[in-house]
Amino acid sequence: MDNTNNIFIISKNQIDRVYRRWPEIANNALEREINIKELEPSMLVVAGMGGSGTTADIISDLMHNSDIPIYTIKGYSIPQFVDNNALIIAISVSGNTEETLNIAKEAYKKNINLIGVSAGGLLERFCTKNNLMHIKITQHLAPRYSLPDVLFTTLNLISNIDSLQWLRDDAKSAINIMKNISKIIGVNNDKNIAKTIALYIGNNIPVTYTSPLLKSVGIRFKNSLNENAKILSITADIIEASHNEIAAWSNKHEYKAIIVKSSIDTPAINNRFEIFNEILNEYGHDVLSLPQFSNNIFCDIISFIYILDYASIHLAALKGVDPLSIEPINKLKERMREYNYVQC
């Protein structure tokens, strides 16, 4: 066995151990004591990139019916409509994400309420220097594997807002779902849905169609496939895909469709999924529909992300690639540092 395979086996086992601890990590984050003054923002803005940005996507899905508007930022600047009655939560697991640091600097200059969430780094230093609230989390192997710590810490934080207190109960239910799923998935378990998904994808490009309530699941799966399995991936919500992307399935190509439905989708959405599936079959394409594990939107999100993350690790194993390695990302970040856009 060559050195590359040794590295892969080591990283695979490390990752498996982290994923098995996800329910425990989430519970610890939710129960973490957060001392914060009364929060009643007019708008919630969550900023983050990559694995840190997943938390923003999930909260956006969770709060689709909230009384408080939510906006996610994946970039360098704050939109003009965000005023100082808003609360910005800047998330960077490493604490050194260029775009998120610039959001923090801009929020401070504009006197917009800001809370930083990171495992340390420049973000913690910036918040400490300027007497801004900072919540310290733990990086578990790599930022993308630290999702439960980041997400449930952030939910713990925003559940202090009166109109969002319901998030805490939903979060507890989601943790219980994770505990159940952790028993049936894993890199050393050959008979589980995560490995079935990986085998279904094979050497093809996966195209994930989600409920409009589960956009975060599709984005997270795409990102996990990019970083862990080193493959390209496509995702879209089923409504938008019905108006454009479905036309592309009239041709033969090396793509595999995956459908992710919410347990609370409306009849119109369920019927659309069914017809969409039928049309793809008529053109000779396979479709894999994921089973549902809950009847709650947050539990839907967490269960699907947990399973699909594991699927990306199984796919990495099938391809013989190291899921931990992200050399092109590191190269890009190193070259961007030459421009010195971050001055905290």
C-alpha positions in Angstrom: 0.0 0.0 0.0 1.5 3.4 -1.0 1.7 6.5 1.2 -1.3 8.1 -0.5 -3.6 5.2 0.5 -2.2 5.4 4.1 -3.0 9.1 4.3 -6.5 8.4 3.0 -7.2 5.6 5.5 -6.0 7.8 8.4 -8.1 10.8 7.3 -11.1 8.6 6.6 -11.1 7.2 10.1 -10.6 10.6 11.7 -13.5 12.0 9.8 -15.7 9.0 10.7 -15.0 9.6 14.4 -15.9 13.3 14.1 -19.2 12.5 12.3 -20.1 9.9 14.9 -19.7 12.7 17.5 -22.0 15.1 15.6 -25.0 14.6 18.0 -22.8 15.1 21.1 -21.1 18.1 19.6 -24.5 19.6 18.7 -25.9 19.1 22.1 -22.9 20.6 23.8 -23.2 23.7 21.6 -26.9 24.1 22.3 -26.3 23.8 26.0 -23.3 26.2 26.0 -23.9 29.2 28.3 -24.1 32.4 26.3 -24.3 35.6 28.2 -26.0 38.1 26.0 -28.1 41.2 26.5 -31.7 41.3 25.3 -31.9 40.9 21.5 -34.7 42.3 19.4 -33.2 43.1 16.0 -35.3 44.3 13.0 -33.4 42.0 10.8 -31.0 39.0 11.2 -28.0 38.9 8.8 -25.7 35.8 8.8 -22.4 36.1 7.0 -20.1 33.2 6.2 -18.3 31.3 3.4 -17.9 27.6 2.6 -18.6 25.3 5.6 -19.3 28.3 7.8 -21.8 29.6 5.2 -23.8 26.4 5.6 -25.1 27.7 8.9 -26.4 30.8 7.1 -28.2 28.7 4.5 -29.8 26.4 7.1 -31.0 29.3 9.3 -32.5 31.0 6.2 -34.5 27.8 5.4 -35.6 27.5 9.1 -36.8 31.1 9.3 -38.7 31.1 6.0 -41.9 31.9 8.0 -40.3 34.0 10.7 -41.5 37.4 11.7 -37.9 38.6 11.5 -36.4 39.0 8.0 -33.2 37.1 7.4 -30.5 37.8 4.9 -27.4 35.8 4.2 -24.1 37.3 3.0 -21.5 35.3 1.1 -19.1 38.0 0.0 -17.3 41.1 1.0 -19.9 43.8 1.6 -23.1 44.5 3.5 -26.1 45.6 1.4 -27.3 49.2 1.8 -30.7 48.2 3.3 -29.0 46.7 6.4 -29.2 49.4 9.0 -28.0 49.6 12.6 -31.2 48.0 13.9 -30.1 44.7 12.4 -27.9 42.1 14.0 -25.1 40.7 11.9 -23.6 37.3 13.0 -20.2 36.9 11.3 -19.2 33.2 11.2 -15.7 31.9 10.3 -14.6 28.6 11.9 -11.0 29.4 11.3 -11.5 33.0 12.1 -9.4 34.0 9.1 -11.9 34.0 6.3 -11.2 37.1 4.1 -14.7 37.9 3.1 -16.2 37.5 6.6 -13.5 39.6 8.2 -14.4 42.4 5.8 -18.1 42.1 6.7 -17.1 42.4 10.4 -15.0 45.5 9.7 -17.7 47.1 7.7 -20.4 46.4 10.3 -18.2 48.0 13.0 -17.6 51.1 10.8 -21.4 51.4 10.2 -22.2 50.9 13.9 -24.3 47.8 13.1 -24.7 45.2 15.9 -22.2 42.5 15.3 -21.4 39.1 17.0 -18.5 37.1 15.8 -18.4 33.3 15.9 -15.1 31.5 15.4 -12.5 29.1 16.8 -10.2 32.0 17.2 -8.1 33.7 14.5 -8.3 37.2 13.3 -12.1 37.4 13.9 -11.7 36.8 17.6 -8.8 39.3 17.7 -10.9 41.9 15.9 -13.9 41.5 18.2 -11.8 41.6 21.3 -9.9 44.7 20.2 -13.2 46.6 19.5 -15.2 45.3 22.5 -17.6 43.3 20.3 -19.2 40.1 21.4 -17.4 36.9 20.2 -18.4 33.3 20.8 -15.6 30.8 20.6 -16.3 27.4 19.1 -14.1 24.4 18.4 -12.8 23.4 15.0 -13.3 19.7 14.6 -10.6 18.5 12.1 -11.7 21.0 9.4 -14.3 23.8 9.1 -16.8 21.7 7.1 -16.8 18.9 9.7 -17.5 21.5 12.4 -21.0 22.2 11.3 -22.9 21.1 14.4 -20.7 23.2 16.7 -21.2 26.3 14.5 -24.9 25.8 13.7 -26.1 24.8 17.2 -24.0 27.6 18.8 -25.6 30.1 16.5 -29.1 28.7 17.1 -28.4 28.9 20.9 -27.5 32.5 20.4 -30.5 33.6 18.3 -33.0 31.6 20.4 -32.5 34.5 22.9 -34.7 36.5 20.5 -38.2 36.2 21.9 -39.8 35.4 18.5 -37.2 32.7 17.8 -37.3 30.8 21.1 -39.0 27.9 19.3 -35.7 27.2 17.6 -34.4 25.6 20.8 -37.0 22.9 20.9 -36.6 22.1 17.2 -32.9 21.9 17.7 -33.3 19.3 20.4 -35.5 17.2 18.1 -32.9 17.5 15.4 -30.2 16.2 17.8 -32.3 13.2 18.6 -32.7 12.5 14.8 -29.0 12.6 14.5 -28.5 10.1 17.3 -30.8 7.7 15.5 -29.1 8.2 12.1 -25.6 7.8 13.6 -26.4 4.2 14.3 -27.1 3.3 10.7 -24.4 5.2 8.7 -20.7 5.2 8.7 -17.7 4.4 6.6 -17.4 0.9 8.2 -21.0 0.0 7.6 -21.6 -1.5 4.1 -25.4 -1.6 4.3 -26.6 2.0 4.7 -28.2 4.7 2.7 -25.1 6.9 2.6 -23.2 4.2 0.7 -26.1 3.5 -1.5 -26.1 7.1 -2.6 -22.4 7.0 -3.3 -22.7 3.8 -5.4 -25.6 5.4 -7.3 -23.5 8.4 -8.2 -20.4 6.4 -9.2 -18.4 8.2 -11.8 -21.4 10.5 -12.8 -22.2 14.1 -11.9 -24.9 14.3 -9.3 -27.8 16.7 -9.8 -29.7 17.3 -6.5 -33.3 18.6 -6.7 -34.6 19.8 -3.4 -37.8 21.1 -1.9 -37.8 24.9 -1.9 -37.7 24.5 1.9 -34.5 22.5 1.7 -32.2 24.6 -0.4 -29.5 24.5 2.3 -29.4 20.7 1.9 -28.6 20.9 -1.8 -26.0 23.5 -1.3 -24.3 21.6 1.5 -24.3 18.4 -0.5 -22.7 20.1 -3.5 -20.1 21.7 -1.3 -19.3 18.4 0.5 -19.0 16.5 -2.8 -16.6 19.3 -4.1 -14.4 19.2 -1.0 -14.6 15.5 0.1 -15.0 13.6 -3.1 -13.4 16.1 -5.4 -16.2 16.1 -8.0 -18.4 18.7 -9.5 -22.1 18.8 -8.6 -25.3 20.7 -9.4 -28.2 21.6 -7.2 -31.5 23.4 -7.8 -34.9 23.7 -6.1 -37.6 21.7 -7.8 -39.7 24.8 -8.8 -37.0 26.6 -10.6 -35.7 23.4 -12.2 -39.2 22.7 -13.6 -39.0 25.9 -15.6 -35.6 25.4 -17.2 -33.3 22.6 -16.1 -35.7 19.8 -16.9 -35.2 20.6 -20.6 -31.6 19.4 -20.4 -32.7 15.9 -19.4 -34.1 15.3 -22.9 -30.5 14.4 -23.9 -28.3 11.5 -22.9 -25.5 12.4 -20.5 -23.5 11.3 -17.5 -25.6 12.8 -14.8 -27.5 11.2 -11.9 -30.7 12.9 -10.4 -31.3 12.8 -6.7 -34.5 14.1 -5.2 -34.8 15.5 -1.6 -38.3 16.2 -0.5 -39.5 17.9 2.7 -41.9 16.2 5.0 -44.1 19.4 5.0 -44.1 20.1 1.2 -47.5 21.2 -0.1 -49.5 19.0 -2.5 -48.4 21.3 -5.4 -44.8 20.6 -4.6 -45.4 16.9 -4.1 -47.2 16.6 -7.4 -44.4 18.5 -9.1 -41.8 16.1 -7.8 -43.8 13.2 -9.0 -44.3 14.5 -12.5 -40.6 15.7 -12.7 -39.5 12.1 -11.7 -41.8 10.6 -14.3 -40.5 12.8 -17.1 -36.9 12.0 -16.3 -37.8 8.3 -16.4 -39.5 8.8 -19.8 -36.2 10.1 -21.1 -34.3 7.1 -19.8 -32.8 8.6 -16.7 -32.6 7.1 -13.2 -33.8 9.1 -10.2 -33.0 8.4 -6.6 -35.5 9.8 -4.1 -34.2 9.9 -0.5 -36.4 8.5 2.3 -37.7 10.9 5.0 -36.9 10.5 8.6 -39.0 13.1 10.3 -42.1 15.4 10.1 -40.3 18.6 11.0 -38.4 21.0 8.8 -35.3 21.3 11.0 -35.2 17.5 11.4 -35.5 17.1 7.6 -32.5 19.4 7.1 -30.3 17.8 9.7 -31.1 14.2 8.8 -30.5 14.8 5.1 -27.3 16.8 5.6 -25.9 14.1 8.0 -26.7 11.3 5.5 -25.4 13.2 2.4 -22.2 14.3 4.1 -21.5 10.7 4.9 -22.3 9.8 1.3 -19.6 12.2 0.1 -17.1 10.4 2.3 -18.2 7.0 1.0 -17.8 8.4 -2.6 -14.3 9.7 -1.7 -13.5 6.1 -0.5 -14.8 4.6 -3.7 -12.7 7.0 -5.7 -9.6 6.6 -3.6 -9.2 10.3 -2.9 -8.3 11.9 0.4 -11.4 13.8 1.7 -9.3 16.0 3.9 -7.1 17.4 1.1 -8.2 20.8 -0.3 -5.0 21.9 -2.1 -6.6 24.1 -4.8 -8.5 26.1 -2.1 -5.3 26.6 -0.1 -3.5 27.7 -3.2 -6.2 30.3 -4.1 -6.2 31.6 -0.5 -2.5 31.9 -0.4 -2.4 33.9 -3.7 -5.2 36.1 -2.5 -3.2 37.0 0.6 -0.7 38.8 -1.7 -3.4 41.5 -2.2 -3.8 42.1 1.6 -7.6 42.7 1.6 -7.7 41.8 5.3 -6.4 44.3 7.7 -7.8 43.6 11.2 
